[in-house]
Amino acid sequence: MIITHMHMDHIGGLLVDAVKQRLRPDVRIHVTATEVAFWDTPDFAQTAMPAPVPDVLRATAQQFIAHYRGNLHIFDDEHEVAPGVVAKLTGGHTPGHCIVYVNSGGERLTFAGDALFPVAFDHPDWHNGFEHDPEESVHVRVRLLREAAASGELFVATHLPFPSVGRVAVEGDAFRWIAAFWDY
């Protein structure tokens, strides 16, 4: 398992008893050292979250770390989780946010986690209230969008609309999302 960051919408499900009971006791959970360290004393100074959210995020992350501490495979900058699957620290959204590159058959897919939201294609310089380092999140987002547009690789991010897999194109000063066809 790879955790891109420890916001509650990314780890909360792993704290549900029915889910915990279904996991192997030796499950490996890959997460950046920066992310784990951040949640010891998280800083919300640059965020604009509604009042109860920081406390819930903090409590959820600390509960997750306490429960899964023995299962965490902590890495610094980049880690090959399996052949062709590489997790890489980006920062921005959270200090330890990471993305995942999946390489197979000569093609690459980038899973960008929460590095961008739908509005980022038209306004990559905008940030949202959940980004712990807004300035860095813009740099990360623009770099990822440029890389994806240049390579033509498949791209997916957590909060993009279904099917959330597609490609990125450049259009003037903005980017365009080209959704993949969903073959069902």
C-alpha positions in Angstrom: 0.0 0.0 0.0 1.2 3.5 -0.7 -0.1 6.5 1.2 0.3 9.7 -0.7 -0.4 11.8 2.4 -2.2 11.4 5.7 -5.2 13.5 5.3 -8.3 11.7 6.7 -9.9 11.1 3.3 -6.8 9.1 2.3 -6.2 7.0 5.5 -9.5 7.1 7.4 -10.8 4.0 5.7 -7.8 2.0 7.1 -9.0 2.8 10.6 -12.4 1.2 10.2 -12.5 -2.1 12.1 -14.0 -4.1 9.3 -11.1 -3.0 7.0 -8.4 -3.5 9.6 -9.6 -7.0 10.2 -9.3 -7.9 6.5 -5.7 -6.7 6.2 -2.8 -9.1 6.6 -1.0 -8.4 9.8 2.2 -7.9 7.8 0.8 -5.4 5.3 3.5 -3.0 4.2 2.4 0.6 4.0 4.8 2.9 2.2 4.9 6.6 3.3 7.5 9.3 3.3 9.5 10.1 6.4 8.6 13.8 6.0 4.9 12.9 6.1 5.3 10.8 9.3 7.4 13.5 11.0 5.0 16.3 10.0 2.1 14.7 11.8 4.0 14.6 15.1 3.4 18.4 15.4 1.5 19.5 12.2 1.5 23.1 11.2 -1.7 24.5 9.7 -0.5 28.1 9.6 -0.7 28.3 5.8 -4.0 26.5 5.4 -7.5 27.9 5.3 -9.5 25.0 6.6 -12.8 25.2 8.5 -12.2 25.4 12.3 -12.8 21.7 13.2 -10.9 20.2 10.3 -7.3 20.6 11.6 -8.0 18.8 14.8 -9.8 16.0 13.0 -6.9 15.6 10.5 -4.3 15.7 13.4 -6.2 13.1 15.4 -6.8 10.8 12.4 -3.1 10.9 11.3 -1.9 10.3 14.8 -4.3 7.4 15.3 -3.1 5.9 11.9 0.5 6.2 12.9 -0.1 4.6 16.3 -2.0 1.7 14.8 0.2 1.0 11.8 3.6 2.0 13.1 5.0 -1.5 12.8 3.7 -1.8 9.2 5.1 1.5 7.9 7.9 1.3 5.4 9.2 4.8 5.6 11.3 6.3 2.8 13.0 9.6 2.2 12.9 10.9 -1.4 12.1 8.0 -3.7 11.3 4.4 -3.3 10.7 1.5 -5.7 7.8 -0.3 -4.1 7.7 -3.1 -6.7 9.3 -3.5 -10.1 8.0 -0.5 -12.2 6.2 1.2 -9.2 8.1 4.2 -7.7 6.8 6.5 -5.0 8.4 9.9 -5.0 8.2 12.8 -2.5 6.8 16.0 -3.9 5.7 18.0 -0.9 3.3 20.9 -1.4 -0.1 19.6 -0.5 1.4 18.3 2.7 5.1 18.4 3.4 5.5 14.7 2.8 3.0 14.3 0.0 4.2 11.8 -2.6 3.2 10.7 -6.1 3.4 7.3 -7.7 4.8 6.4 -11.1 3.8 3.1 -12.6 5.8 1.9 -15.6 4.7 -1.1 -17.6 5.1 -2.2 -21.2 7.0 1.0 -22.1 4.2 3.2 -20.8 3.9 5.3 -17.7 1.0 6.3 -15.5 1.4 9.0 -12.9 -0.8 8.9 -9.8 -0.7 12.5 -8.5 -2.6 12.0 -5.3 -3.8 15.4 -4.2 -1.2 17.5 -6.1 -4.1 18.9 -8.2 -7.8 19.3 -8.3 -10.0 19.9 -11.5 -9.6 23.7 -11.4 -5.8 23.3 -11.7 -6.0 22.8 -15.4 -7.3 26.3 -16.0 -5.6 27.9 -13.0 -2.5 25.9 -12.0 -1.4 28.9 -9.9 -4.5 28.7 -7.6 -4.3 26.7 -4.4 -6.9 25.4 -2.0 -7.3 25.8 1.7 -6.0 22.2 2.4 -2.6 22.8 1.0 0.0 23.1 3.8 2.5 24.9 1.5 0.5 26.8 -1.1 3.6 28.2 -2.9 5.3 24.8 -3.2 2.0 23.1 -4.2 1.8 25.4 -7.3 5.4 24.5 -8.3 4.6 20.8 -7.8 1.4 21.0 -9.8 2.8 22.9 -12.7 5.8 20.6 -12.9 3.6 17.5 -12.9 1.2 18.9 -15.5 4.1 19.9 -17.8 5.7 16.5 -17.5 2.5 14.7 -18.2 1.7 16.9 -21.2 5.2 16.5 -22.6 5.3 12.7 -22.2 1.7 12.0 -23.2 1.5 9.5 -20.3 -1.6 8.5 -18.5 -2.4 10.6 -15.5 -4.7 10.2 -12.6 -5.4 12.3 -9.5 -7.6 11.5 -6.5 -10.1 14.3 -6.9 -10.6 14.4 -10.6 -14.0 13.4 -11.9 -14.7 9.8 -12.9 -13.0 8.0 -14.4 -10.2 10.3 -13.3 -7.7 8.7 -15.7 -6.7 10.6 -18.8 -3.9 12.7 -20.4 -2.8 16.3 -20.1 -2.4 18.8 -22.9 -1.1 22.3 -23.0 -3.4 25.1 -24.3 -1.8 28.5 -24.1 -1.1 29.3 -20.4 -3.4 26.6 -19.2 -3.6 22.9 -19.4 -6.4 20.7 -20.7 -7.7 17.4 -19.3 -8.4 14.7 -21.9 -10.4 12.0 -20.1 -9.7 8.4 -21.0 -12.5 6.4 -22.4 -14.0 4.1 -19.8 -14.2 0.6 -21.3 -16.6 -1.4 -19.1 
